[in-house]
């Protein structure tokens, strides 16, 4: 397999491959998992993979809802970030224009008496 990767990581990658193939092709889950997981030798790793696949498919609606919630939260966060960035640009532009307008004036200096 891949010497740099942990066994569990490889198993999780294979699980994702099975789930993706199942989602795209709607083939028999047994055939897909048998084929894609064939290089996983250790029985406990294979059982772990099959359990992950079963749990994901059993909770697919809940998982989709969580992903949608996170996407909406990320969109809101991104929108706020854009608004703040525009505000900062406007503020910097305003400060630049005020300084340009007041160039040469003694604005803000205290009169010495």
PDB file as gemmi writes it, atoms N, CA and C in Angstrom:
CRYST1    1.000    1.000    1.000  90.00  90.00  90.00 P 1                      
ATOM      1  N   UNK A   1       0.845  -1.191   0.000  1.00  0.00           N  
ATOM      2  CA  UNK A   1       0.000   0.000   0.000  1.00  0.00           C  
ATOM      3  C   UNK A   1       0.886   1.248   0.000  1.00  0.00           C  
ATOM      4  N   UNK A   2       0.585   2.225   0.861  1.00  0.00           N  
ATOM      5  CA  UNK A   2       1.337   3.467   0.915  1.00  0.00           C  
ATOM      6  C   UNK A   2       2.064   3.556   2.247  1.00  0.00           C  
ATOM      7  N   UNK A   3       3.405   3.462   2.245  1.00  0.00           N  
ATOM      8  CA  UNK A   3       4.143   3.412   3.513  1.00  0.00           C  
ATOM      9  C   UNK A   3       4.045   4.685   4.350  1.00  0.00           C  
ATOM     10  N   UNK A   4       3.804   5.838   3.744  1.00  0.00           N  
ATOM     11  CA  UNK A   4       3.784   7.101   4.489  1.00  0.00           C  
ATOM     12  C   UNK A   4       2.463   7.345   5.212  1.00  0.00           C  
ATOM     13  N   UNK A   5       1.429   6.657   4.819  1.00  0.00           N  
ATOM     14  CA  UNK A   5       0.104   6.888   5.388  1.00  0.00           C  
ATOM     15  C   UNK A   5      -0.209   5.837   6.446  1.00  0.00           C  
ATOM     16  N   UNK A   6      -0.966   6.248   7.456  1.00  0.00           N  
ATOM     17  CA  UNK A   6      -1.401   5.284   8.469  1.00  0.00           C  
ATOM     18  C   UNK A   6      -2.446   4.355   7.851  1.00  0.00           C  
ATOM     19  N   UNK A   7      -2.580   3.182   8.442  1.00  0.00           N  
ATOM     20  CA  UNK A   7      -3.557   2.217   7.935  1.00  0.00           C  
ATOM     21  C   UNK A   7      -4.972   2.781   8.005  1.00  0.00           C  
ATOM     22  N   UNK A   8      -5.291   3.463   9.097  1.00  0.00           N  
ATOM     23  CA  UNK A   8      -6.655   4.007   9.244  1.00  0.00           C  
ATOM     24  C   UNK A   8      -6.941   5.075   8.196  1.00  0.00           C  
ATOM     25  N   UNK A   9      -5.941   5.877   7.871  1.00  0.00           N  
ATOM     26  CA  UNK A   9      -6.149   6.907   6.852  1.00  0.00           C  
ATOM     27  C   UNK A   9      -6.441   6.260   5.499  1.00  0.00           C  
ATOM     28  N   UNK A  10      -5.683   5.216   5.183  1.00  0.00           N  
ATOM     29  CA  UNK A  10      -5.911   4.510   3.926  1.00  0.00           C  
ATOM     30  C   UNK A  10      -7.312   3.919   3.910  1.00  0.00           C  
ATOM     31  N   UNK A  11      -7.729   3.345   5.032  1.00  0.00           N  
ATOM     32  CA  UNK A  11      -9.075   2.765   5.128  1.00  0.00           C  
ATOM     33  C   UNK A  11     -10.123   3.851   4.928  1.00  0.00           C  
ATOM     34  N   UNK A  12      -9.946   5.006   5.565  1.00  0.00           N  
ATOM     35  CA  UNK A  12     -10.917   6.099   5.406  1.00  0.00           C  
ATOM     36  C   UNK A  12     -10.969   6.586   3.957  1.00  0.00           C  
ATOM     37  N   UNK A  13      -9.817   6.646   3.291  1.00  0.00           N  
ATOM     38  CA  UNK A  13      -9.805   7.044   1.883  1.00  0.00           C  
ATOM     39  C   UNK A  13     -10.574   6.039   1.025  1.00  0.00           C  
ATOM     40  N   UNK A  14     -10.405   4.762   1.304  1.00  0.00           N  
ATOM     41  CA  UNK A  14     -11.121   3.728   0.559  1.00  0.00           C  
ATOM     42  C   UNK A  14     -12.624   3.822   0.828  1.00  0.00           C  
ATOM     43  N   UNK A  15     -12.977   4.125   2.061  1.00  0.00           N  
ATOM     44  CA  UNK A  15     -14.400   4.307   2.401  1.00  0.00           C  
ATOM     45  C   UNK A  15     -14.982   5.447   1.575  1.00  0.00           C  
ATOM     46  N   UNK A  16     -14.258   6.555   1.478  1.00  0.00           N  
ATOM     47  CA  UNK A  16     -14.735   7.677   0.666  1.00  0.00           C  
ATOM     48  C   UNK A  16     -14.881   7.273  -0.796  1.00  0.00           C  
ATOM     49  N   UNK A  17     -13.959   6.455  -1.283  1.00  0.00           N  
ATOM     50  CA  UNK A  17     -14.051   5.988  -2.667  1.00  0.00           C  
ATOM     51  C   UNK A  17     -15.300   5.132  -2.867  1.00  0.00           C  
ATOM     52  N   UNK A  18     -15.579   4.256  -1.909  1.00  0.00           N  
ATOM     53  CA  UNK A  18     -16.782   3.418  -1.992  1.00  0.00           C  
ATOM     54  C   UNK A  18     -18.036   4.298  -1.984  1.00  0.00           C  
ATOM     55  N   UNK A  19     -18.095   5.243  -1.052  1.00  0.00           N  
ATOM     56  CA  UNK A  19     -19.273   6.103  -0.942  1.00  0.00           C  
ATOM     57  C   UNK A  19     -19.464   6.948  -2.200  1.00  0.00           C  
ATOM     58  N   UNK A  20     -18.370   7.458  -2.745  1.00  0.00           N  
ATOM     59  CA  UNK A  20     -18.460   8.265  -3.959  1.00  0.00           C  
ATOM     60  C   UNK A  20     -18.950   7.412  -5.129  1.00  0.00           C  
ATOM     61  N   UNK A  21     -18.363   6.231  -5.292  1.00  0.00           N  
ATOM     62  CA  UNK A  21     -18.773   5.342  -6.386  1.00  0.00           C  
ATOM     63  C   UNK A  21     -20.240   4.948  -6.242  1.00  0.00           C  
ATOM     64  N   UNK A  22     -20.655   4.694  -5.015  1.00  0.00           N  
ATOM     65  CA  UNK A  22     -22.051   4.329  -4.768  1.00  0.00           C  
ATOM     66  C   UNK A  22     -22.988   5.492  -5.108  1.00  0.00           C  
ATOM     67  N   UNK A  23     -22.605   6.677  -4.730  1.00  0.00           N  
ATOM     68  CA  UNK A  23     -23.423   7.866  -5.004  1.00  0.00           C  
ATOM     69  C   UNK A  23     -23.521   8.132  -6.508  1.00  0.00           C  
ATOM     70  N   UNK A  24     -22.421   7.940  -7.220  1.00  0.00           N  
ATOM     71  CA  UNK A  24     -22.402   8.242  -8.647  1.00  0.00           C  
ATOM     72  C   UNK A  24     -23.077   7.151  -9.487  1.00  0.00           C  
ATOM     73  N   UNK A  25     -22.863   5.893  -9.117  1.00  0.00           N  
ATOM     74  CA  UNK A  25     -23.301   4.791  -9.981  1.00  0.00           C  
ATOM     75  C   UNK A  25     -24.506   4.026  -9.458  1.00  0.00           C  
ATOM     76  N   UNK A  26     -24.763   4.117  -8.160  1.00  0.00           N  
ATOM     77  CA  UNK A  26     -25.846   3.366  -7.523  1.00  0.00           C  
ATOM     78  C   UNK A  26     -25.736   1.864  -7.810  1.00  0.00           C  
ATOM     79  N   UNK A  27     -24.493   1.400  -7.941  1.00  0.00           N  
ATOM     80  CA  UNK A  27     -24.255  -0.038  -8.125  1.00  0.00           C  
ATOM     81  C   UNK A  27     -24.459  -0.739  -6.785  1.00  0.00           C  
ATOM     82  N   UNK A  28     -24.343  -2.031  -6.825  1.00  0.00           N  
ATOM     83  CA  UNK A  28     -24.461  -2.818  -5.610  1.00  0.00           C  
ATOM     84  C   UNK A  28     -23.361  -2.414  -4.627  1.00  0.00           C  
ATOM     85  N   UNK A  29     -23.769  -2.079  -3.431  1.00  0.00           N  
ATOM     86  CA  UNK A  29     -22.812  -1.665  -2.416  1.00  0.00           C  
ATOM     87  C   UNK A  29     -21.840  -2.791  -2.083  1.00  0.00           C  
ATOM     88  N   UNK A  30     -22.324  -4.014  -2.079  1.00  0.00           N  
ATOM     89  CA  UNK A  30     -21.451  -5.163  -1.806  1.00  0.00           C  
ATOM     90  C   UNK A  30     -20.368  -5.290  -2.868  1.00  0.00           C  
ATOM     91  N   UNK A  31     -20.744  -5.137  -4.133  1.00  0.00           N  
ATOM     92  CA  UNK A  31     -19.758  -5.233  -5.216  1.00  0.00           C  
ATOM     93  C   UNK A  31     -18.727  -4.116  -5.125  1.00  0.00           C  
ATOM     94  N   UNK A  32     -19.218  -2.895  -4.920  1.00  0.00           N  
ATOM     95  CA  UNK A  32     -18.304  -1.758  -4.829  1.00  0.00           C  
ATOM     96  C   UNK A  32     -17.344  -1.907  -3.659  1.00  0.00           C  
ATOM     97  N   UNK A  33     -17.879  -2.198  -2.498  1.00  0.00           N  
ATOM     98  CA  UNK A  33     -17.015  -2.300  -1.312  1.00  0.00           C  
ATOM     99  C   UNK A  33     -16.063  -3.486  -1.447  1.00  0.00           C  
ATOM    100  N   UNK A  34     -16.534  -4.603  -2.024  1.00  0.00           N  
ATOM    101  CA  UNK A  34     -15.660  -5.753  -2.227  1.00  0.00           C  
ATOM    102  C   UNK A  34     -14.494  -5.427  -3.134  1.00  0.00           C  
ATOM    103  N   UNK A  35     -14.782  -4.687  -4.188  1.00  0.00           N  
ATOM    104  CA  UNK A  35     -13.741  -4.334  -5.154  1.00  0.00           C  
ATOM    105  C   UNK A  35     -12.772  -3.289  -4.593  1.00  0.00           C  
ATOM    106  N   UNK A  36     -13.311  -2.217  -4.045  1.00  0.00           N  
ATOM    107  CA  UNK A  36     -12.462  -1.106  -3.594  1.00  0.00           C  
ATOM    108  C   UNK A  36     -11.709  -1.452  -2.313  1.00  0.00           C  
ATOM    109  N   UNK A  37     -12.314  -2.248  -1.464  1.00  0.00           N  
ATOM    110  CA  UNK A  37     -11.662  -2.608  -0.196  1.00  0.00           C  
ATOM    111  C   UNK A  37     -10.832  -3.886  -0.306  1.00  0.00           C  
ATOM    112  N   UNK A  38     -10.677  -4.420  -1.517  1.00  0.00           N  
ATOM    113  CA  UNK A  38     -10.000  -5.713  -1.688  1.00  0.00           C  
ATOM    114  C   UNK A  38      -8.552  -5.701  -1.210  1.00  0.00           C  
ATOM    115  N   UNK A  39      -7.870  -4.561  -1.292  1.00  0.00           N  
ATOM    116  CA  UNK A  39      -6.468  -4.534  -0.878  1.00  0.00           C  
ATOM    117  C   UNK A  39      -6.296  -4.363   0.633  1.00  0.00           C  
ATOM    118  N   UNK A  40      -7.390  -4.180   1.361  1.00  0.00           N  
ATOM    119  CA  UNK A  40      -7.312  -4.108   2.825  1.00  0.00           C  
ATOM    120  C   UNK A  40      -7.332  -5.535   3.348  1.00  0.00           C  
ATOM    121  N   UNK A  41      -6.226  -5.941   3.928  1.00  0.00           N  
ATOM    122  CA  UNK A  41      -6.043  -7.333   4.347  1.00  0.00           C  
ATOM    123  C   UNK A  41      -6.562  -7.576   5.763  1.00  0.00           C  
ATOM    124  N   UNK A  42      -6.211  -6.676   6.666  1.00  0.00           N  
ATOM    125  CA  UNK A  42      -6.545  -6.845   8.083  1.00  0.00           C  
ATOM    126  C   UNK A  42      -8.059  -6.867   8.272  1.00  0.00           C  
ATOM    127  N   UNK A  43      -8.540  -7.893   8.950  1.00  0.00           N  
ATOM    128  CA  UNK A  43      -9.989  -8.069   9.144  1.00  0.00           C  
ATOM    129  C   UNK A  43     -10.595  -6.929   9.970  1.00  0.00           C  
ATOM    130  N   UNK A  44      -9.890  -6.466  10.998  1.00  0.00           N  
ATOM    131  CA  UNK A  44     -10.441  -5.375  11.821  1.00  0.00           C  
ATOM    132  C   UNK A  44     -10.501  -4.079  11.020  1.00  0.00           C  
ATOM    133  N   UNK A  45      -9.522  -3.844  10.126  1.00  0.00           N  
ATOM    134  CA  UNK A  45      -9.567  -2.654   9.269  1.00  0.00           C  
ATOM    135  C   UNK A  45     -10.732  -2.740   8.285  1.00  0.00           C  
ATOM    136  N   UNK A  46     -10.944  -3.925   7.732  1.00  0.00           N  
ATOM    137  CA  UNK A  46     -12.053  -4.102   6.788  1.00  0.00           C  
ATOM    138  C   UNK A  46     -13.394  -3.920   7.502  1.00  0.00           C  
ATOM    139  N   UNK A  47     -13.509  -4.457   8.720  1.00  0.00           N  
ATOM    140  CA  UNK A  47     -14.743  -4.278   9.500  1.00  0.00           C  
ATOM    141  C   UNK A  47     -14.970  -2.809   9.835  1.00  0.00           C  
ATOM    142  N   UNK A  48     -13.889  -2.109  10.169  1.00  0.00           N  
ATOM    143  CA  UNK A  48     -13.969  -0.672  10.440  1.00  0.00           C  
ATOM    144  C   UNK A  48     -14.505   0.061   9.204  1.00  0.00           C  
ATOM    145  N   UNK A  49     -13.982  -0.285   8.031  1.00  0.00           N  
ATOM    146  CA  UNK A  49     -14.412   0.351   6.784  1.00  0.00           C  
ATOM    147  C   UNK A  49     -15.896   0.078   6.516  1.00  0.00           C  
ATOM    148  N   UNK A  50     -16.298  -1.166   6.657  1.00  0.00           N  
ATOM    149  CA  UNK A  50     -17.698  -1.521   6.403  1.00  0.00           C  
ATOM    150  C   UNK A  50     -18.641  -0.839   7.392  1.00  0.00           C  
ATOM    151  N   UNK A  51     -18.193  -0.714   8.644  1.00  0.00           N  
ATOM    152  CA  UNK A  51     -19.010  -0.027   9.650  1.00  0.00           C  
ATOM    153  C   UNK A  51     -19.149   1.457   9.309  1.00  0.00           C  
ATOM    154  N   UNK A  52     -18.065   2.078   8.871  1.00  0.00           N  
ATOM    155  CA  UNK A  52     -18.135   3.486   8.463  1.00  0.00           C  
ATOM    156  C   UNK A  52     -19.121   3.665   7.307  1.00  0.00           C  
ATOM    157  N   UNK A  53     -19.027   2.795   6.330  1.00  0.00           N  
ATOM    158  CA  UNK A  53     -19.916   2.880   5.168  1.00  0.00           C  
ATOM    159  C   UNK A  53     -21.377   2.736   5.601  1.00  0.00           C  
ATOM    160  N   UNK A  54     -21.650   1.740   6.419  1.00  0.00           N  
ATOM    161  CA  UNK A  54     -23.036   1.526   6.890  1.00  0.00           C  
ATOM    162  C   UNK A  54     -23.536   2.732   7.679  1.00  0.00           C  
ATOM    163  N   UNK A  55     -22.695   3.258   8.566  1.00  0.00           N  
ATOM    164  CA  UNK A  55     -23.123   4.393   9.398  1.00  0.00           C  
ATOM    165  C   UNK A  55     -23.362   5.654   8.574  1.00  0.00           C  
ATOM    166  N   UNK A  56     -22.516   5.899   7.601  1.00  0.00           N  
ATOM    167  CA  UNK A  56     -22.718   7.081   6.751  1.00  0.00           C  
ATOM    168  C   UNK A  56     -24.025   6.956   5.988  1.00  0.00           C  
ATOM    169  N   UNK A  57     -24.255   5.806   5.380  1.00  0.00           N  
ATOM    170  CA  UNK A  57     -25.484   5.627   4.602  1.00  0.00           C  
ATOM    171  C   UNK A  57     -26.728   5.630   5.481  1.00  0.00           C  
ATOM    172  N   UNK A  58     -26.610   5.112   6.697  1.00  0.00           N  
ATOM    173  CA  UNK A  58     -27.758   5.093   7.612  1.00  0.00           C  
ATOM    174  C   UNK A  58     -28.109   6.497   8.107  1.00  0.00           C  
ATOM    175  N   UNK A  59     -27.122   7.383   8.153  1.00  0.00           N  
ATOM    176  CA  UNK A  59     -27.337   8.735   8.678  1.00  0.00           C  
ATOM    177  C   UNK A  59     -27.180   9.800   7.602  1.00  0.00           C  
ATOM    178  N   UNK A  60     -27.409   9.433   6.362  1.00  0.00           N  
ATOM    179  CA  UNK A  60     -27.156  10.331   5.243  1.00  0.00           C  
ATOM    180  C   UNK A  60     -27.945  11.634   5.326  1.00  0.00           C  
ATOM    181  N   UNK A  61     -29.220  11.573   5.667  1.00  0.00           N  
ATOM    182  CA  UNK A  61     -30.028  12.794   5.749  1.00  0.00           C  
ATOM    183  C   UNK A  61     -29.518  13.736   6.832  1.00  0.00           C  
ATOM    184  N   UNK A  62     -29.205  13.187   8.004  1.00  0.00           N  
ATOM    185  CA  UNK A  62     -28.674  14.019   9.079  1.00  0.00           C  
ATOM    186  C   UNK A  62     -27.336  14.640   8.687  1.00  0.00           C  
ATOM    187  N   UNK A  63     -26.481  13.856   8.039  1.00  0.00           N  
ATOM    188  CA  UNK A  63     -25.183  14.370   7.602  1.00  0.00           C  
ATOM    189  C   UNK A  63     -25.352  15.471   6.559  1.00  0.00           C  
ATOM    190  N   UNK A  64     -26.267  15.274   5.613  1.00  0.00           N  
ATOM    191  CA  UNK A  64     -26.538  16.309   4.612  1.00  0.00           C  
ATOM    192  C   UNK A  64     -27.034  17.599   5.268  1.00  0.00           C  
ATOM    193  N   UNK A  65     -27.905  17.464   6.270  1.00  0.00           N  
ATOM    194  CA  UNK A  65     -28.407  18.649   6.976  1.00  0.00           C  
ATOM    195  C   UNK A  65     -27.276  19.386   7.691  1.00  0.00           C  
ATOM    196  N   UNK A  66     -26.376  18.634   8.336  1.00  0.00           N  
ATOM    197  CA  UNK A  66     -25.242  19.265   9.028  1.00  0.00           C  
ATOM    198  C   UNK A  66     -24.344  19.994   8.034  1.00  0.00           C  
ATOM    199  N   UNK A  67     -24.098  19.365   6.892  1.00  0.00           N  
ATOM    200  CA  UNK A  67     -23.254  20.002   5.878  1.00  0.00           C  
ATOM    201  C   UNK A  67     -23.911  21.280   5.382  1.00  0.00           C  
ATOM    202  N   UNK A  68     -25.214  21.232   5.150  1.00  0.00           N  
ATOM    203  CA  UNK A  68     -25.937  22.425   4.697  1.00  0.00           C  
ATOM    204  C   UNK A  68     -25.878  23.527   5.738  1.00  0.00           C  
ATOM    205  N   UNK A  69     -26.048  23.177   7.014  1.00  0.00           N  
ATOM    206  CA  UNK A  69     -25.950  24.168   8.090  1.00  0.00           C  
ATOM    207  C   UNK A  69     -24.573  24.810   8.090  1.00  0.00           C  
ATOM    208  N   UNK A  70     -23.532  24.013   7.953  1.00  0.00           N  
ATOM    209  CA  UNK A  70     -22.167  24.544   7.943  1.00  0.00           C  
ATOM    210  C   UNK A  70     -21.909  25.414   6.722  1.00  0.00           C  
ATOM    211  N   UNK A  71     -22.450  25.009   5.570  1.00  0.00           N  
ATOM    212  CA  UNK A  71     -22.300  25.835   4.371  1.00  0.00           C  
ATOM    213  C   UNK A  71     -22.960  27.191   4.570  1.00  0.00           C  
ATOM    214  N   UNK A  72     -24.170  27.196   5.166  1.00  0.00           N  
ATOM    215  CA  UNK A  72     -24.874  28.455   5.409  1.00  0.00           C  
ATOM    216  C   UNK A  72     -24.098  29.331   6.388  1.00  0.00           C  
ATOM    217  N   UNK A  73     -23.546  28.715   7.429  1.00  0.00           N  
ATOM    218  CA  UNK A  73     -22.757  29.472   8.403  1.00  0.00           C  
ATOM    219  C   UNK A  73     -21.508  30.050   7.748  1.00  0.00           C  
ATOM    220  N   UNK A  74     -20.862  29.249   6.885  1.00  0.00           N  
ATOM    221  CA  UNK A  74     -19.666  29.742   6.196  1.00  0.00           C  
ATOM    222  C   UNK A  74     -20.022  30.872   5.251  1.00  0.00           C  
ATOM    223  N   UNK A  75     -21.174  30.768   4.561  1.00  0.00           N  
ATOM    224  CA  UNK A  75     -21.596  31.832   3.659  1.00  0.00           C  
ATOM    225  C   UNK A  75     -21.824  33.120   4.442  1.00  0.00           C  
ATOM    226  N   UNK A  76     -22.493  33.007   5.582  1.00  0.00           N  
ATOM    227  CA  UNK A  76     -22.747  34.180   6.420  1.00  0.00           C  
ATOM    228  C   UNK A  76     -21.433  34.795   6.889  1.00  0.00           C  
ATOM    229  N   UNK A  77     -20.509  33.954   7.341  1.00  0.00           N  
ATOM    230  CA  UNK A  77     -19.213  34.443   7.795  1.00  0.00           C  
ATOM    231  C   UNK A  77     -18.474  35.129   6.657  1.00  0.00           C  
ATOM    232  N   UNK A  78     -18.499  34.539   5.465  1.00  0.00           N  
ATOM    233  CA  UNK A  78     -17.832  35.147   4.315  1.00  0.00           C  
ATOM    234  C   UNK A  78     -18.479  36.470   3.941  1.00  0.00           C  
ATOM    235  N   UNK A  79     -19.797  36.533   4.011  1.00  0.00           N  
ATOM    236  CA  UNK A  79     -20.492  37.775   3.678  1.00  0.00           C  
ATOM    237  C   UNK A  79     -20.121  38.876   4.664  1.00  0.00           C  
ATOM    238  N   UNK A  80     -20.062  38.537   5.934  1.00  0.00           N  
ATOM    239  CA  UNK A  80     -19.666  39.527   6.948  1.00  0.00           C  
ATOM    240  C   UNK A  80     -18.235  39.985   6.705  1.00  0.00           C  
ATOM    241  N   UNK A  81     -17.358  39.063   6.354  1.00  0.00           N  
ATOM    242  CA  UNK A  81     -15.962  39.416   6.076  1.00  0.00           C  
ATOM    243  C   UNK A  81     -15.865  40.383   4.901  1.00  0.00           C  
ATOM    244  N   UNK A  82     -16.657  40.138   3.860  1.00  0.00           N  
ATOM    245  CA  UNK A  82     -16.646  41.028   2.693  1.00  0.00           C  
ATOM    246  C   UNK A  82     -17.159  42.403   3.077  1.00  0.00           C  
ATOM    247  N   UNK A  83     -18.232  42.441   3.846  1.00  0.00           N  
ATOM    248  CA  UNK A  83     -18.784  43.730   4.279  1.00  0.00           C  
ATOM    249  C   UNK A  83     -17.766  44.500   5.105  1.00  0.00           C  
ATOM    250  N   UNK A  84     -17.097  43.817   6.023  1.00  0.00           N  
ATOM    251  CA  UNK A  84     -16.074  44.477   6.839  1.00  0.00           C  
ATOM    252  C   UNK A  84     -14.914  44.972   5.982  1.00  0.00           C  
ATOM    253  N   UNK A  85     -14.503  44.195   5.005  1.00  0.00           N  
ATOM    254  CA  UNK A  85     -13.404  44.605   4.126  1.00  0.00           C  
ATOM    255  C   UNK A  85     -13.790  45.855   3.337  1.00  0.00           C  
ATOM    256  N   UNK A  86     -15.016  45.890   2.822  1.00  0.00           N  
ATOM    257  CA  UNK A  86     -15.480  47.071   2.088  1.00  0.00           C  
ATOM    258  C   UNK A  86     -15.522  48.275   3.019  1.00  0.00           C  
ATOM    259  N   UNK A  87     -16.000  48.073   4.241  1.00  0.00           N  
ATOM    260  CA  UNK A  87     -16.046  49.161   5.214  1.00  0.00           C  
ATOM    261  C   UNK A  87     -14.647  49.716   5.482  1.00  0.00           C  
ATOM    262  N   UNK A  88     -13.671  48.841   5.654  1.00  0.00           N  
ATOM    263  CA  UNK A  88     -12.289  49.281   5.910  1.00  0.00           C  
ATOM    264  C   UNK A  88     -11.754  50.051   4.713  1.00  0.00           C  
ATOM    265  N   UNK A  89     -12.040  49.585   3.507  1.00  0.00           N  
ATOM    266  CA  UNK A  89     -11.578  50.291   2.303  1.00  0.00           C  
ATOM    267  C   UNK A  89     -12.193  51.683   2.245  1.00  0.00           C  
ATOM    268  N   UNK A  90     -13.484  51.786   2.521  1.00  0.00           N  
ATOM    269  CA  UNK A  90     -14.153  53.091   2.518  1.00  0.00           C  
ATOM    270  C   UNK A  90     -13.565  53.995   3.586  1.00  0.00           C  
ATOM    271  N   UNK A  91     -13.314  53.434   4.764  1.00  0.00           N  
ATOM    272  CA  UNK A  91     -12.740  54.223   5.859  1.00  0.00           C  
ATOM    273  C   UNK A  91     -11.348  54.726   5.496  1.00  0.00           C  
ATOM    274  N   UNK A  92     -10.519  53.869   4.948  1.00  0.00           N  
ATOM    275  CA  UNK A  92      -9.165  54.280   4.549  1.00  0.00           C  
ATOM    276  C   UNK A  92      -9.243  55.360   3.469  1.00  0.00           C  
ATOM    277  N   UNK A  93     -10.136  55.188   2.507  1.00  0.00           N  
ATOM    278  CA  UNK A  93     -10.302  56.180   1.453  1.00  0.00           C  
ATOM    279  C   UNK A  93     -10.746  57.517   2.043  1.00  0.00           C  
ATOM    280  N   UNK A  94     -11.690  57.468   2.980  1.00  0.00           N  
ATOM    281  CA  UNK A  94     -12.168  58.692   3.627  1.00  0.00           C  
ATOM    282  C   UNK A  94     -11.025  59.400   4.356  1.00  0.00           C  
ATOM    283  N   UNK A  95     -10.247  58.650   5.119  1.00  0.00           N  
ATOM    284  CA  UNK A  95      -9.124  59.244   5.854  1.00  0.00           C  
ATOM    285  C   UNK A  95      -8.126  59.854   4.876  1.00  0.00           C  
ATOM    286  N   UNK A  96      -7.847  59.154   3.789  1.00  0.00           N  
ATOM    287  CA  UNK A  96      -6.927  59.672   2.769  1.00  0.00           C  
ATOM    288  C   UNK A  96      -7.448  60.981   2.192  1.00  0.00           C  
ATOM    289  N   UNK A  97      -8.748  61.030   1.879  1.00  0.00           N  
ATOM    290  CA  UNK A  97      -9.321  62.245   1.291  1.00  0.00           C  
ATOM    291  C   UNK A  97      -9.321  63.401   2.280  1.00  0.00           C  
ATOM    292  N   UNK A  98      -9.596  63.128   3.555  1.00  0.00           N  
ATOM    293  CA  UNK A  98      -9.575  64.178   4.567  1.00  0.00           C  
ATOM    294  C   UNK A  98      -8.157  64.723   4.718  1.00  0.00           C  
ATOM    295  N   UNK A  99      -7.174  63.837   4.769  1.00  0.00           N  
ATOM    296  CA  UNK A  99      -5.780  64.284   4.888  1.00  0.00           C  
ATOM    297  C   UNK A  99      -5.365  65.092   3.670  1.00  0.00           C  
ATOM    298  N   UNK A 100      -5.789  64.658   2.491  1.00  0.00           N  
ATOM    299  CA  UNK A 100      -5.449  65.380   1.263  1.00  0.00           C  
ATOM    300  C   UNK A 100      -6.086  66.764   1.276  1.00  0.00           C  
ATOM    301  N   UNK A 101      -7.329  66.831   1.752  1.00  0.00           N  
ATOM    302  CA  UNK A 101      -8.043  68.105   1.803  1.00  0.00           C  
ATOM    303  C   UNK A 101      -7.384  69.060   2.800  1.00  0.00           C  
ATOM    304  N   UNK A 102      -6.961  68.493   3.929  1.00  0.00           N  
ATOM    305  CA  UNK A 102      -6.420  69.326   5.001  1.00  0.00           C  
ATOM    306  C   UNK A 102      -4.900  69.503   4.917  1.00  0.00           C  
ATOM    307  N   UNK A 103      -4.296  69.055   3.848  1.00  0.00           N  
ATOM    308  CA  UNK A 103      -2.851  69.176   3.698  1.00  0.00           C  
ATOM    309  C   UNK A 103      -2.471  70.653   3.703  1.00  0.00           C  
ATOM    310  N   UNK A 104      -1.514  70.959   4.523  1.00  0.00           N  
ATOM    311  CA  UNK A 104      -1.064  72.338   4.618  1.00  0.00           C  
ATOM    312  C   UNK A 104      -1.775  73.135   5.688  1.00  0.00           C  
ATOM    313  N   UNK A 105      -2.869  72.654   6.191  1.00  0.00           N  
ATOM    314  CA  UNK A 105      -3.568  73.339   7.272  1.00  0.00           C  
ATOM    315  C   UNK A 105      -3.006  72.841   8.589  1.00  0.00           C  
ATOM    316  N   UNK A 106      -3.141  73.612   9.620  1.00  0.00           N  
ATOM    317  CA  UNK A 106      -2.700  73.195  10.943  1.00  0.00           C  
ATOM    318  C   UNK A 106      -3.856  72.562  11.699  1.00  0.00           C  
ATOM    319  N   UNK A 107      -4.520  71.631  11.084  1.00  0.00           N  
ATOM    320  CA  UNK A 107      -5.660  70.972  11.688  1.00  0.00           C  
ATOM    321  C   UNK A 107      -5.170  70.054  12.813  1.00  0.00           C  
ATOM    322  N   UNK A 108      -5.771  70.195  13.943  1.00  0.00           N  
ATOM    323  CA  UNK A 108      -5.441  69.321  15.049  1.00  0.00           C  
ATOM    324  C   UNK A 108      -4.289  69.803  15.902  1.00  0.00           C  
ATOM    325  N   UNK A 109      -3.642  70.883  15.527  1.00  0.00           N  
ATOM    326  CA  UNK A 109      -2.539  71.379  16.352  1.00  0.00           C  
ATOM    327  C   UNK A 109      -3.081  72.412  17.320  1.00  0.00           C  
ATOM    328  N   UNK A 110      -2.538  72.395  18.497  1.00  0.00           N  
ATOM    329  CA  UNK A 110      -2.956  73.360  19.513  1.00  0.00           C  
ATOM    330  C   UNK A 110      -2.246  74.701  19.257  1.00  0.00           C  
ATOM    331  N   UNK A 111      -3.007  75.751  19.401  1.00  0.00           N  
ATOM    332  CA  UNK A 111      -2.410  77.084  19.260  1.00  0.00           C  
ATOM    333  C   UNK A 111      -1.503  77.362  20.430  1.00  0.00           C  
ATOM    334  N   UNK A 112      -0.317  77.869  20.143  1.00  0.00           N  
ATOM    335  CA  UNK A 112       0.598  78.249  21.216  1.00  0.00           C  
ATOM    336  C   UNK A 112       0.344  79.697  21.557  1.00  0.00           C  
ATOM    337  N   UNK A 113       0.131  79.968  22.819  1.00  0.00           N  
ATOM    338  CA  UNK A 113      -0.123  81.347  23.251  1.00  0.00           C  
ATOM    339  C   UNK A 113       0.863  81.741  24.287  1.00  0.00           C  
TER     340      UNK A 113                                                      
END                                                                             
